[in-house]
Amino acid sequence: MFVHVPSEIAAHEVEEIEVEHLLRDVKDTTISTLVTEVTSKLAALKGLDARLRRVFLGFSVILLVGIIHHSI
């Protein structure tokens, strides 16, 4: 069973300002990390897209050569 215990946390203005600065730095770091991860994943997806296009093009050429060869 939980009982609500009223409480209050007090700090000097200088401490409050420092905590705000620390929180801002943490938030910026998180965003920076997220941007880095998204950028890396986007680059990987672009690389996959390019690879799949090459595979598809190669497969298409093989099919066309086979079709032309069988029709001769």
C-alpha positions as CSV (number, residue, x, y, z in Angstrom):
1,M,0.0,0.0,0.0
2,F,1.3,3.5,-0.9
3,V,0.6,6.6,1.0
4,H,1.1,10.1,-0.4
5,V,3.7,12.0,1.6
6,P,3.7,15.7,0.8
7,S,7.2,16.9,0.2
8,E,9.0,19.9,-1.3
9,I,12.4,20.2,-2.8
10,A,14.1,23.5,-2.4
11,A,17.1,24.9,-4.2
12,H,19.0,28.1,-4.5
13,E,18.5,30.0,-7.8
14,V,22.0,29.3,-8.8
15,E,21.4,25.5,-8.4
16,E,18.2,25.8,-10.4
17,I,19.9,27.5,-13.3
18,E,22.7,24.9,-13.3
19,V,20.2,22.1,-13.4
20,E,18.4,23.8,-16.3
21,H,21.8,24.0,-18.2
22,L,22.5,20.3,-17.5
23,L,19.1,19.3,-18.7
24,R,19.5,21.4,-21.9
25,D,22.9,19.7,-22.5
26,V,21.4,16.2,-22.0
27,K,18.5,17.0,-24.4
28,D,20.9,18.3,-27.1
29,T,23.1,15.2,-26.8
30,T,20.0,13.0,-27.1
31,I,18.9,14.8,-30.2
32,S,22.3,14.8,-31.7
33,T,22.5,11.0,-31.1
34,L,19.1,10.5,-32.7
35,V,20.1,12.6,-35.7
36,T,23.3,10.6,-36.1
37,E,21.3,7.3,-35.9
38,V,18.7,8.4,-38.4
39,T,21.4,9.7,-40.8
40,S,23.3,6.4,-40.6
41,K,20.1,4.4,-41.2
42,L,19.2,6.6,-44.1
43,A,22.6,6.1,-45.6
44,A,22.3,2.3,-45.2
45,L,18.9,2.3,-46.8
46,K,20.2,4.3,-49.8
47,G,23.1,1.8,-50.1
48,L,20.6,-1.1,-50.0
49,D,18.5,0.6,-52.6
50,A,21.5,1.1,-54.9
51,R,22.5,-2.6,-54.4
52,L,19.0,-3.9,-55.1
53,R,18.8,-1.8,-58.3
54,R,22.0,-3.3,-59.5
55,V,20.8,-6.8,-58.7
56,F,17.5,-6.1,-60.5
57,L,19.2,-4.6,-63.5
58,G,21.6,-7.6,-63.7
59,F,18.7,-10.0,-63.4
60,S,16.7,-8.1,-66.1
61,V,19.7,-8.4,-68.5
62,I,20.0,-12.1,-67.8
63,L,16.3,-12.6,-68.6
64,L,16.4,-10.5,-71.7
65,V,19.5,-12.4,-73.0
66,G,17.7,-15.7,-72.2
67,I,14.6,-14.6,-74.0
68,I,16.5,-13.4,-77.1
69,H,18.6,-16.5,-77.1
70,H,15.6,-18.8,-77.0
71,S,13.8,-16.9,-79.7
72,I,16.7,-17.3,-82.2
